Amino acid sequence: MEKVFEEIKKRRKPNFSSCEKIVSFGREFSICSDNSGGVAGSIWNSAFEIISYLEERGFDPNVPILDLGSGTGVMLSLSAQARLCVLSDLPEAEPLIQHNIILNHVEARCCFAPLRWGWAGASACPITSYGPAGPCDLHELLPFALVIVSDCLYKSAAYSDLACTLAAVTRPGSEVIFAYSVRIQREHEFLDSLTREGSLPRFEVRLRRVHKDRFLVVLRRMS
Ligand SMILES: C[S@@+](CC[C@H](N)C(=O)[O-])C[C@H]1O[C@@H](n2cnc3c(N)ncnc32)[C@H](O)[C@@H]1O
């Protein structure tokens, strides 16, 4: 499987284009886009909602953060506060995320971990990571107390895989900070599946509309 990932990465020619300045916890970061990178190549608006929410509310800097579906790796900006940010996505997202990590000199606090939701569709949803050992060894860091998911509800076919991964990376008491823009009118189905009586694990959901069609959701794992 690692060979397949290497092939995908070789086929894609990154084209890092404009870089956006963003401020998080009082520090300025530069996040470059990749206009050949599809959905993973640019910053999505929900990311800013999550950063603002965490700036306002604060969080324990000693708690490692896992970001699912990192795209550009914009959540590396949380390293202004967090000791360790694990940025995860499909393997082909790695070049842009690594580029942004290096550009912002946050190698000591941020790392990329390839993580495909619902890996192999197995019901046990094993976490498979072939990233470098060290801070990005997901197996050593699991379970995470704080998980970020920004704008990852745009394809309903992935909902069960994403739910499976959320279950695999959290423990009872973990918090998941979610934000999404309504694009396919089915986003509520994902949240319903996490809160349904009898669902395992079950999450408590606090939902706040932050824009006409954008929501910030704080999930707490109950079981
Ligand atoms: C809309 S982008 C959001 C990127 C980033 N979170 C943001 O808010 O700027 C969705 C991200 O989810 C990733 N993604 C999609 N399907 C995935 C899967 N099955 N496993 C892991 N990541 C996936 C994409 O590669 C992309 O980076």
The ligand as an ORCA input file, in Angstrom:
! r2SCAN-3c Opt
* xyz 0 1
  C     -12.873     20.921      1.822
  S     -11.295     20.450      2.230
  C     -11.040     21.246      3.817
  C      -9.594     21.498      4.088
  C      -9.284     22.181      5.422
  N      -9.784     21.404      6.522
  C      -9.832     23.595      5.471
  O     -10.845     23.839      6.148
  O      -9.237     24.477      4.824
  C     -11.567     18.733      2.724
  C     -10.307     17.970      3.018
  O     -10.652     16.624      3.372
  C      -9.745     15.743      2.736
  N     -10.386     14.445      2.534
  C     -11.398     14.146      1.694
  N     -11.716     12.845      1.767
  C     -10.864     12.291      2.660
  C     -10.686     10.973      3.155
  N     -11.446      9.957      2.727
  N      -9.734     10.762      4.091
  C      -8.961     11.794      4.527
  N      -9.070     13.065      4.084
  C     -10.014     13.313      3.162
  C      -9.437     16.429      1.415
  O      -8.226     15.942      0.855
  C      -9.389     17.883      1.824
  O      -8.111     18.282      2.231
*
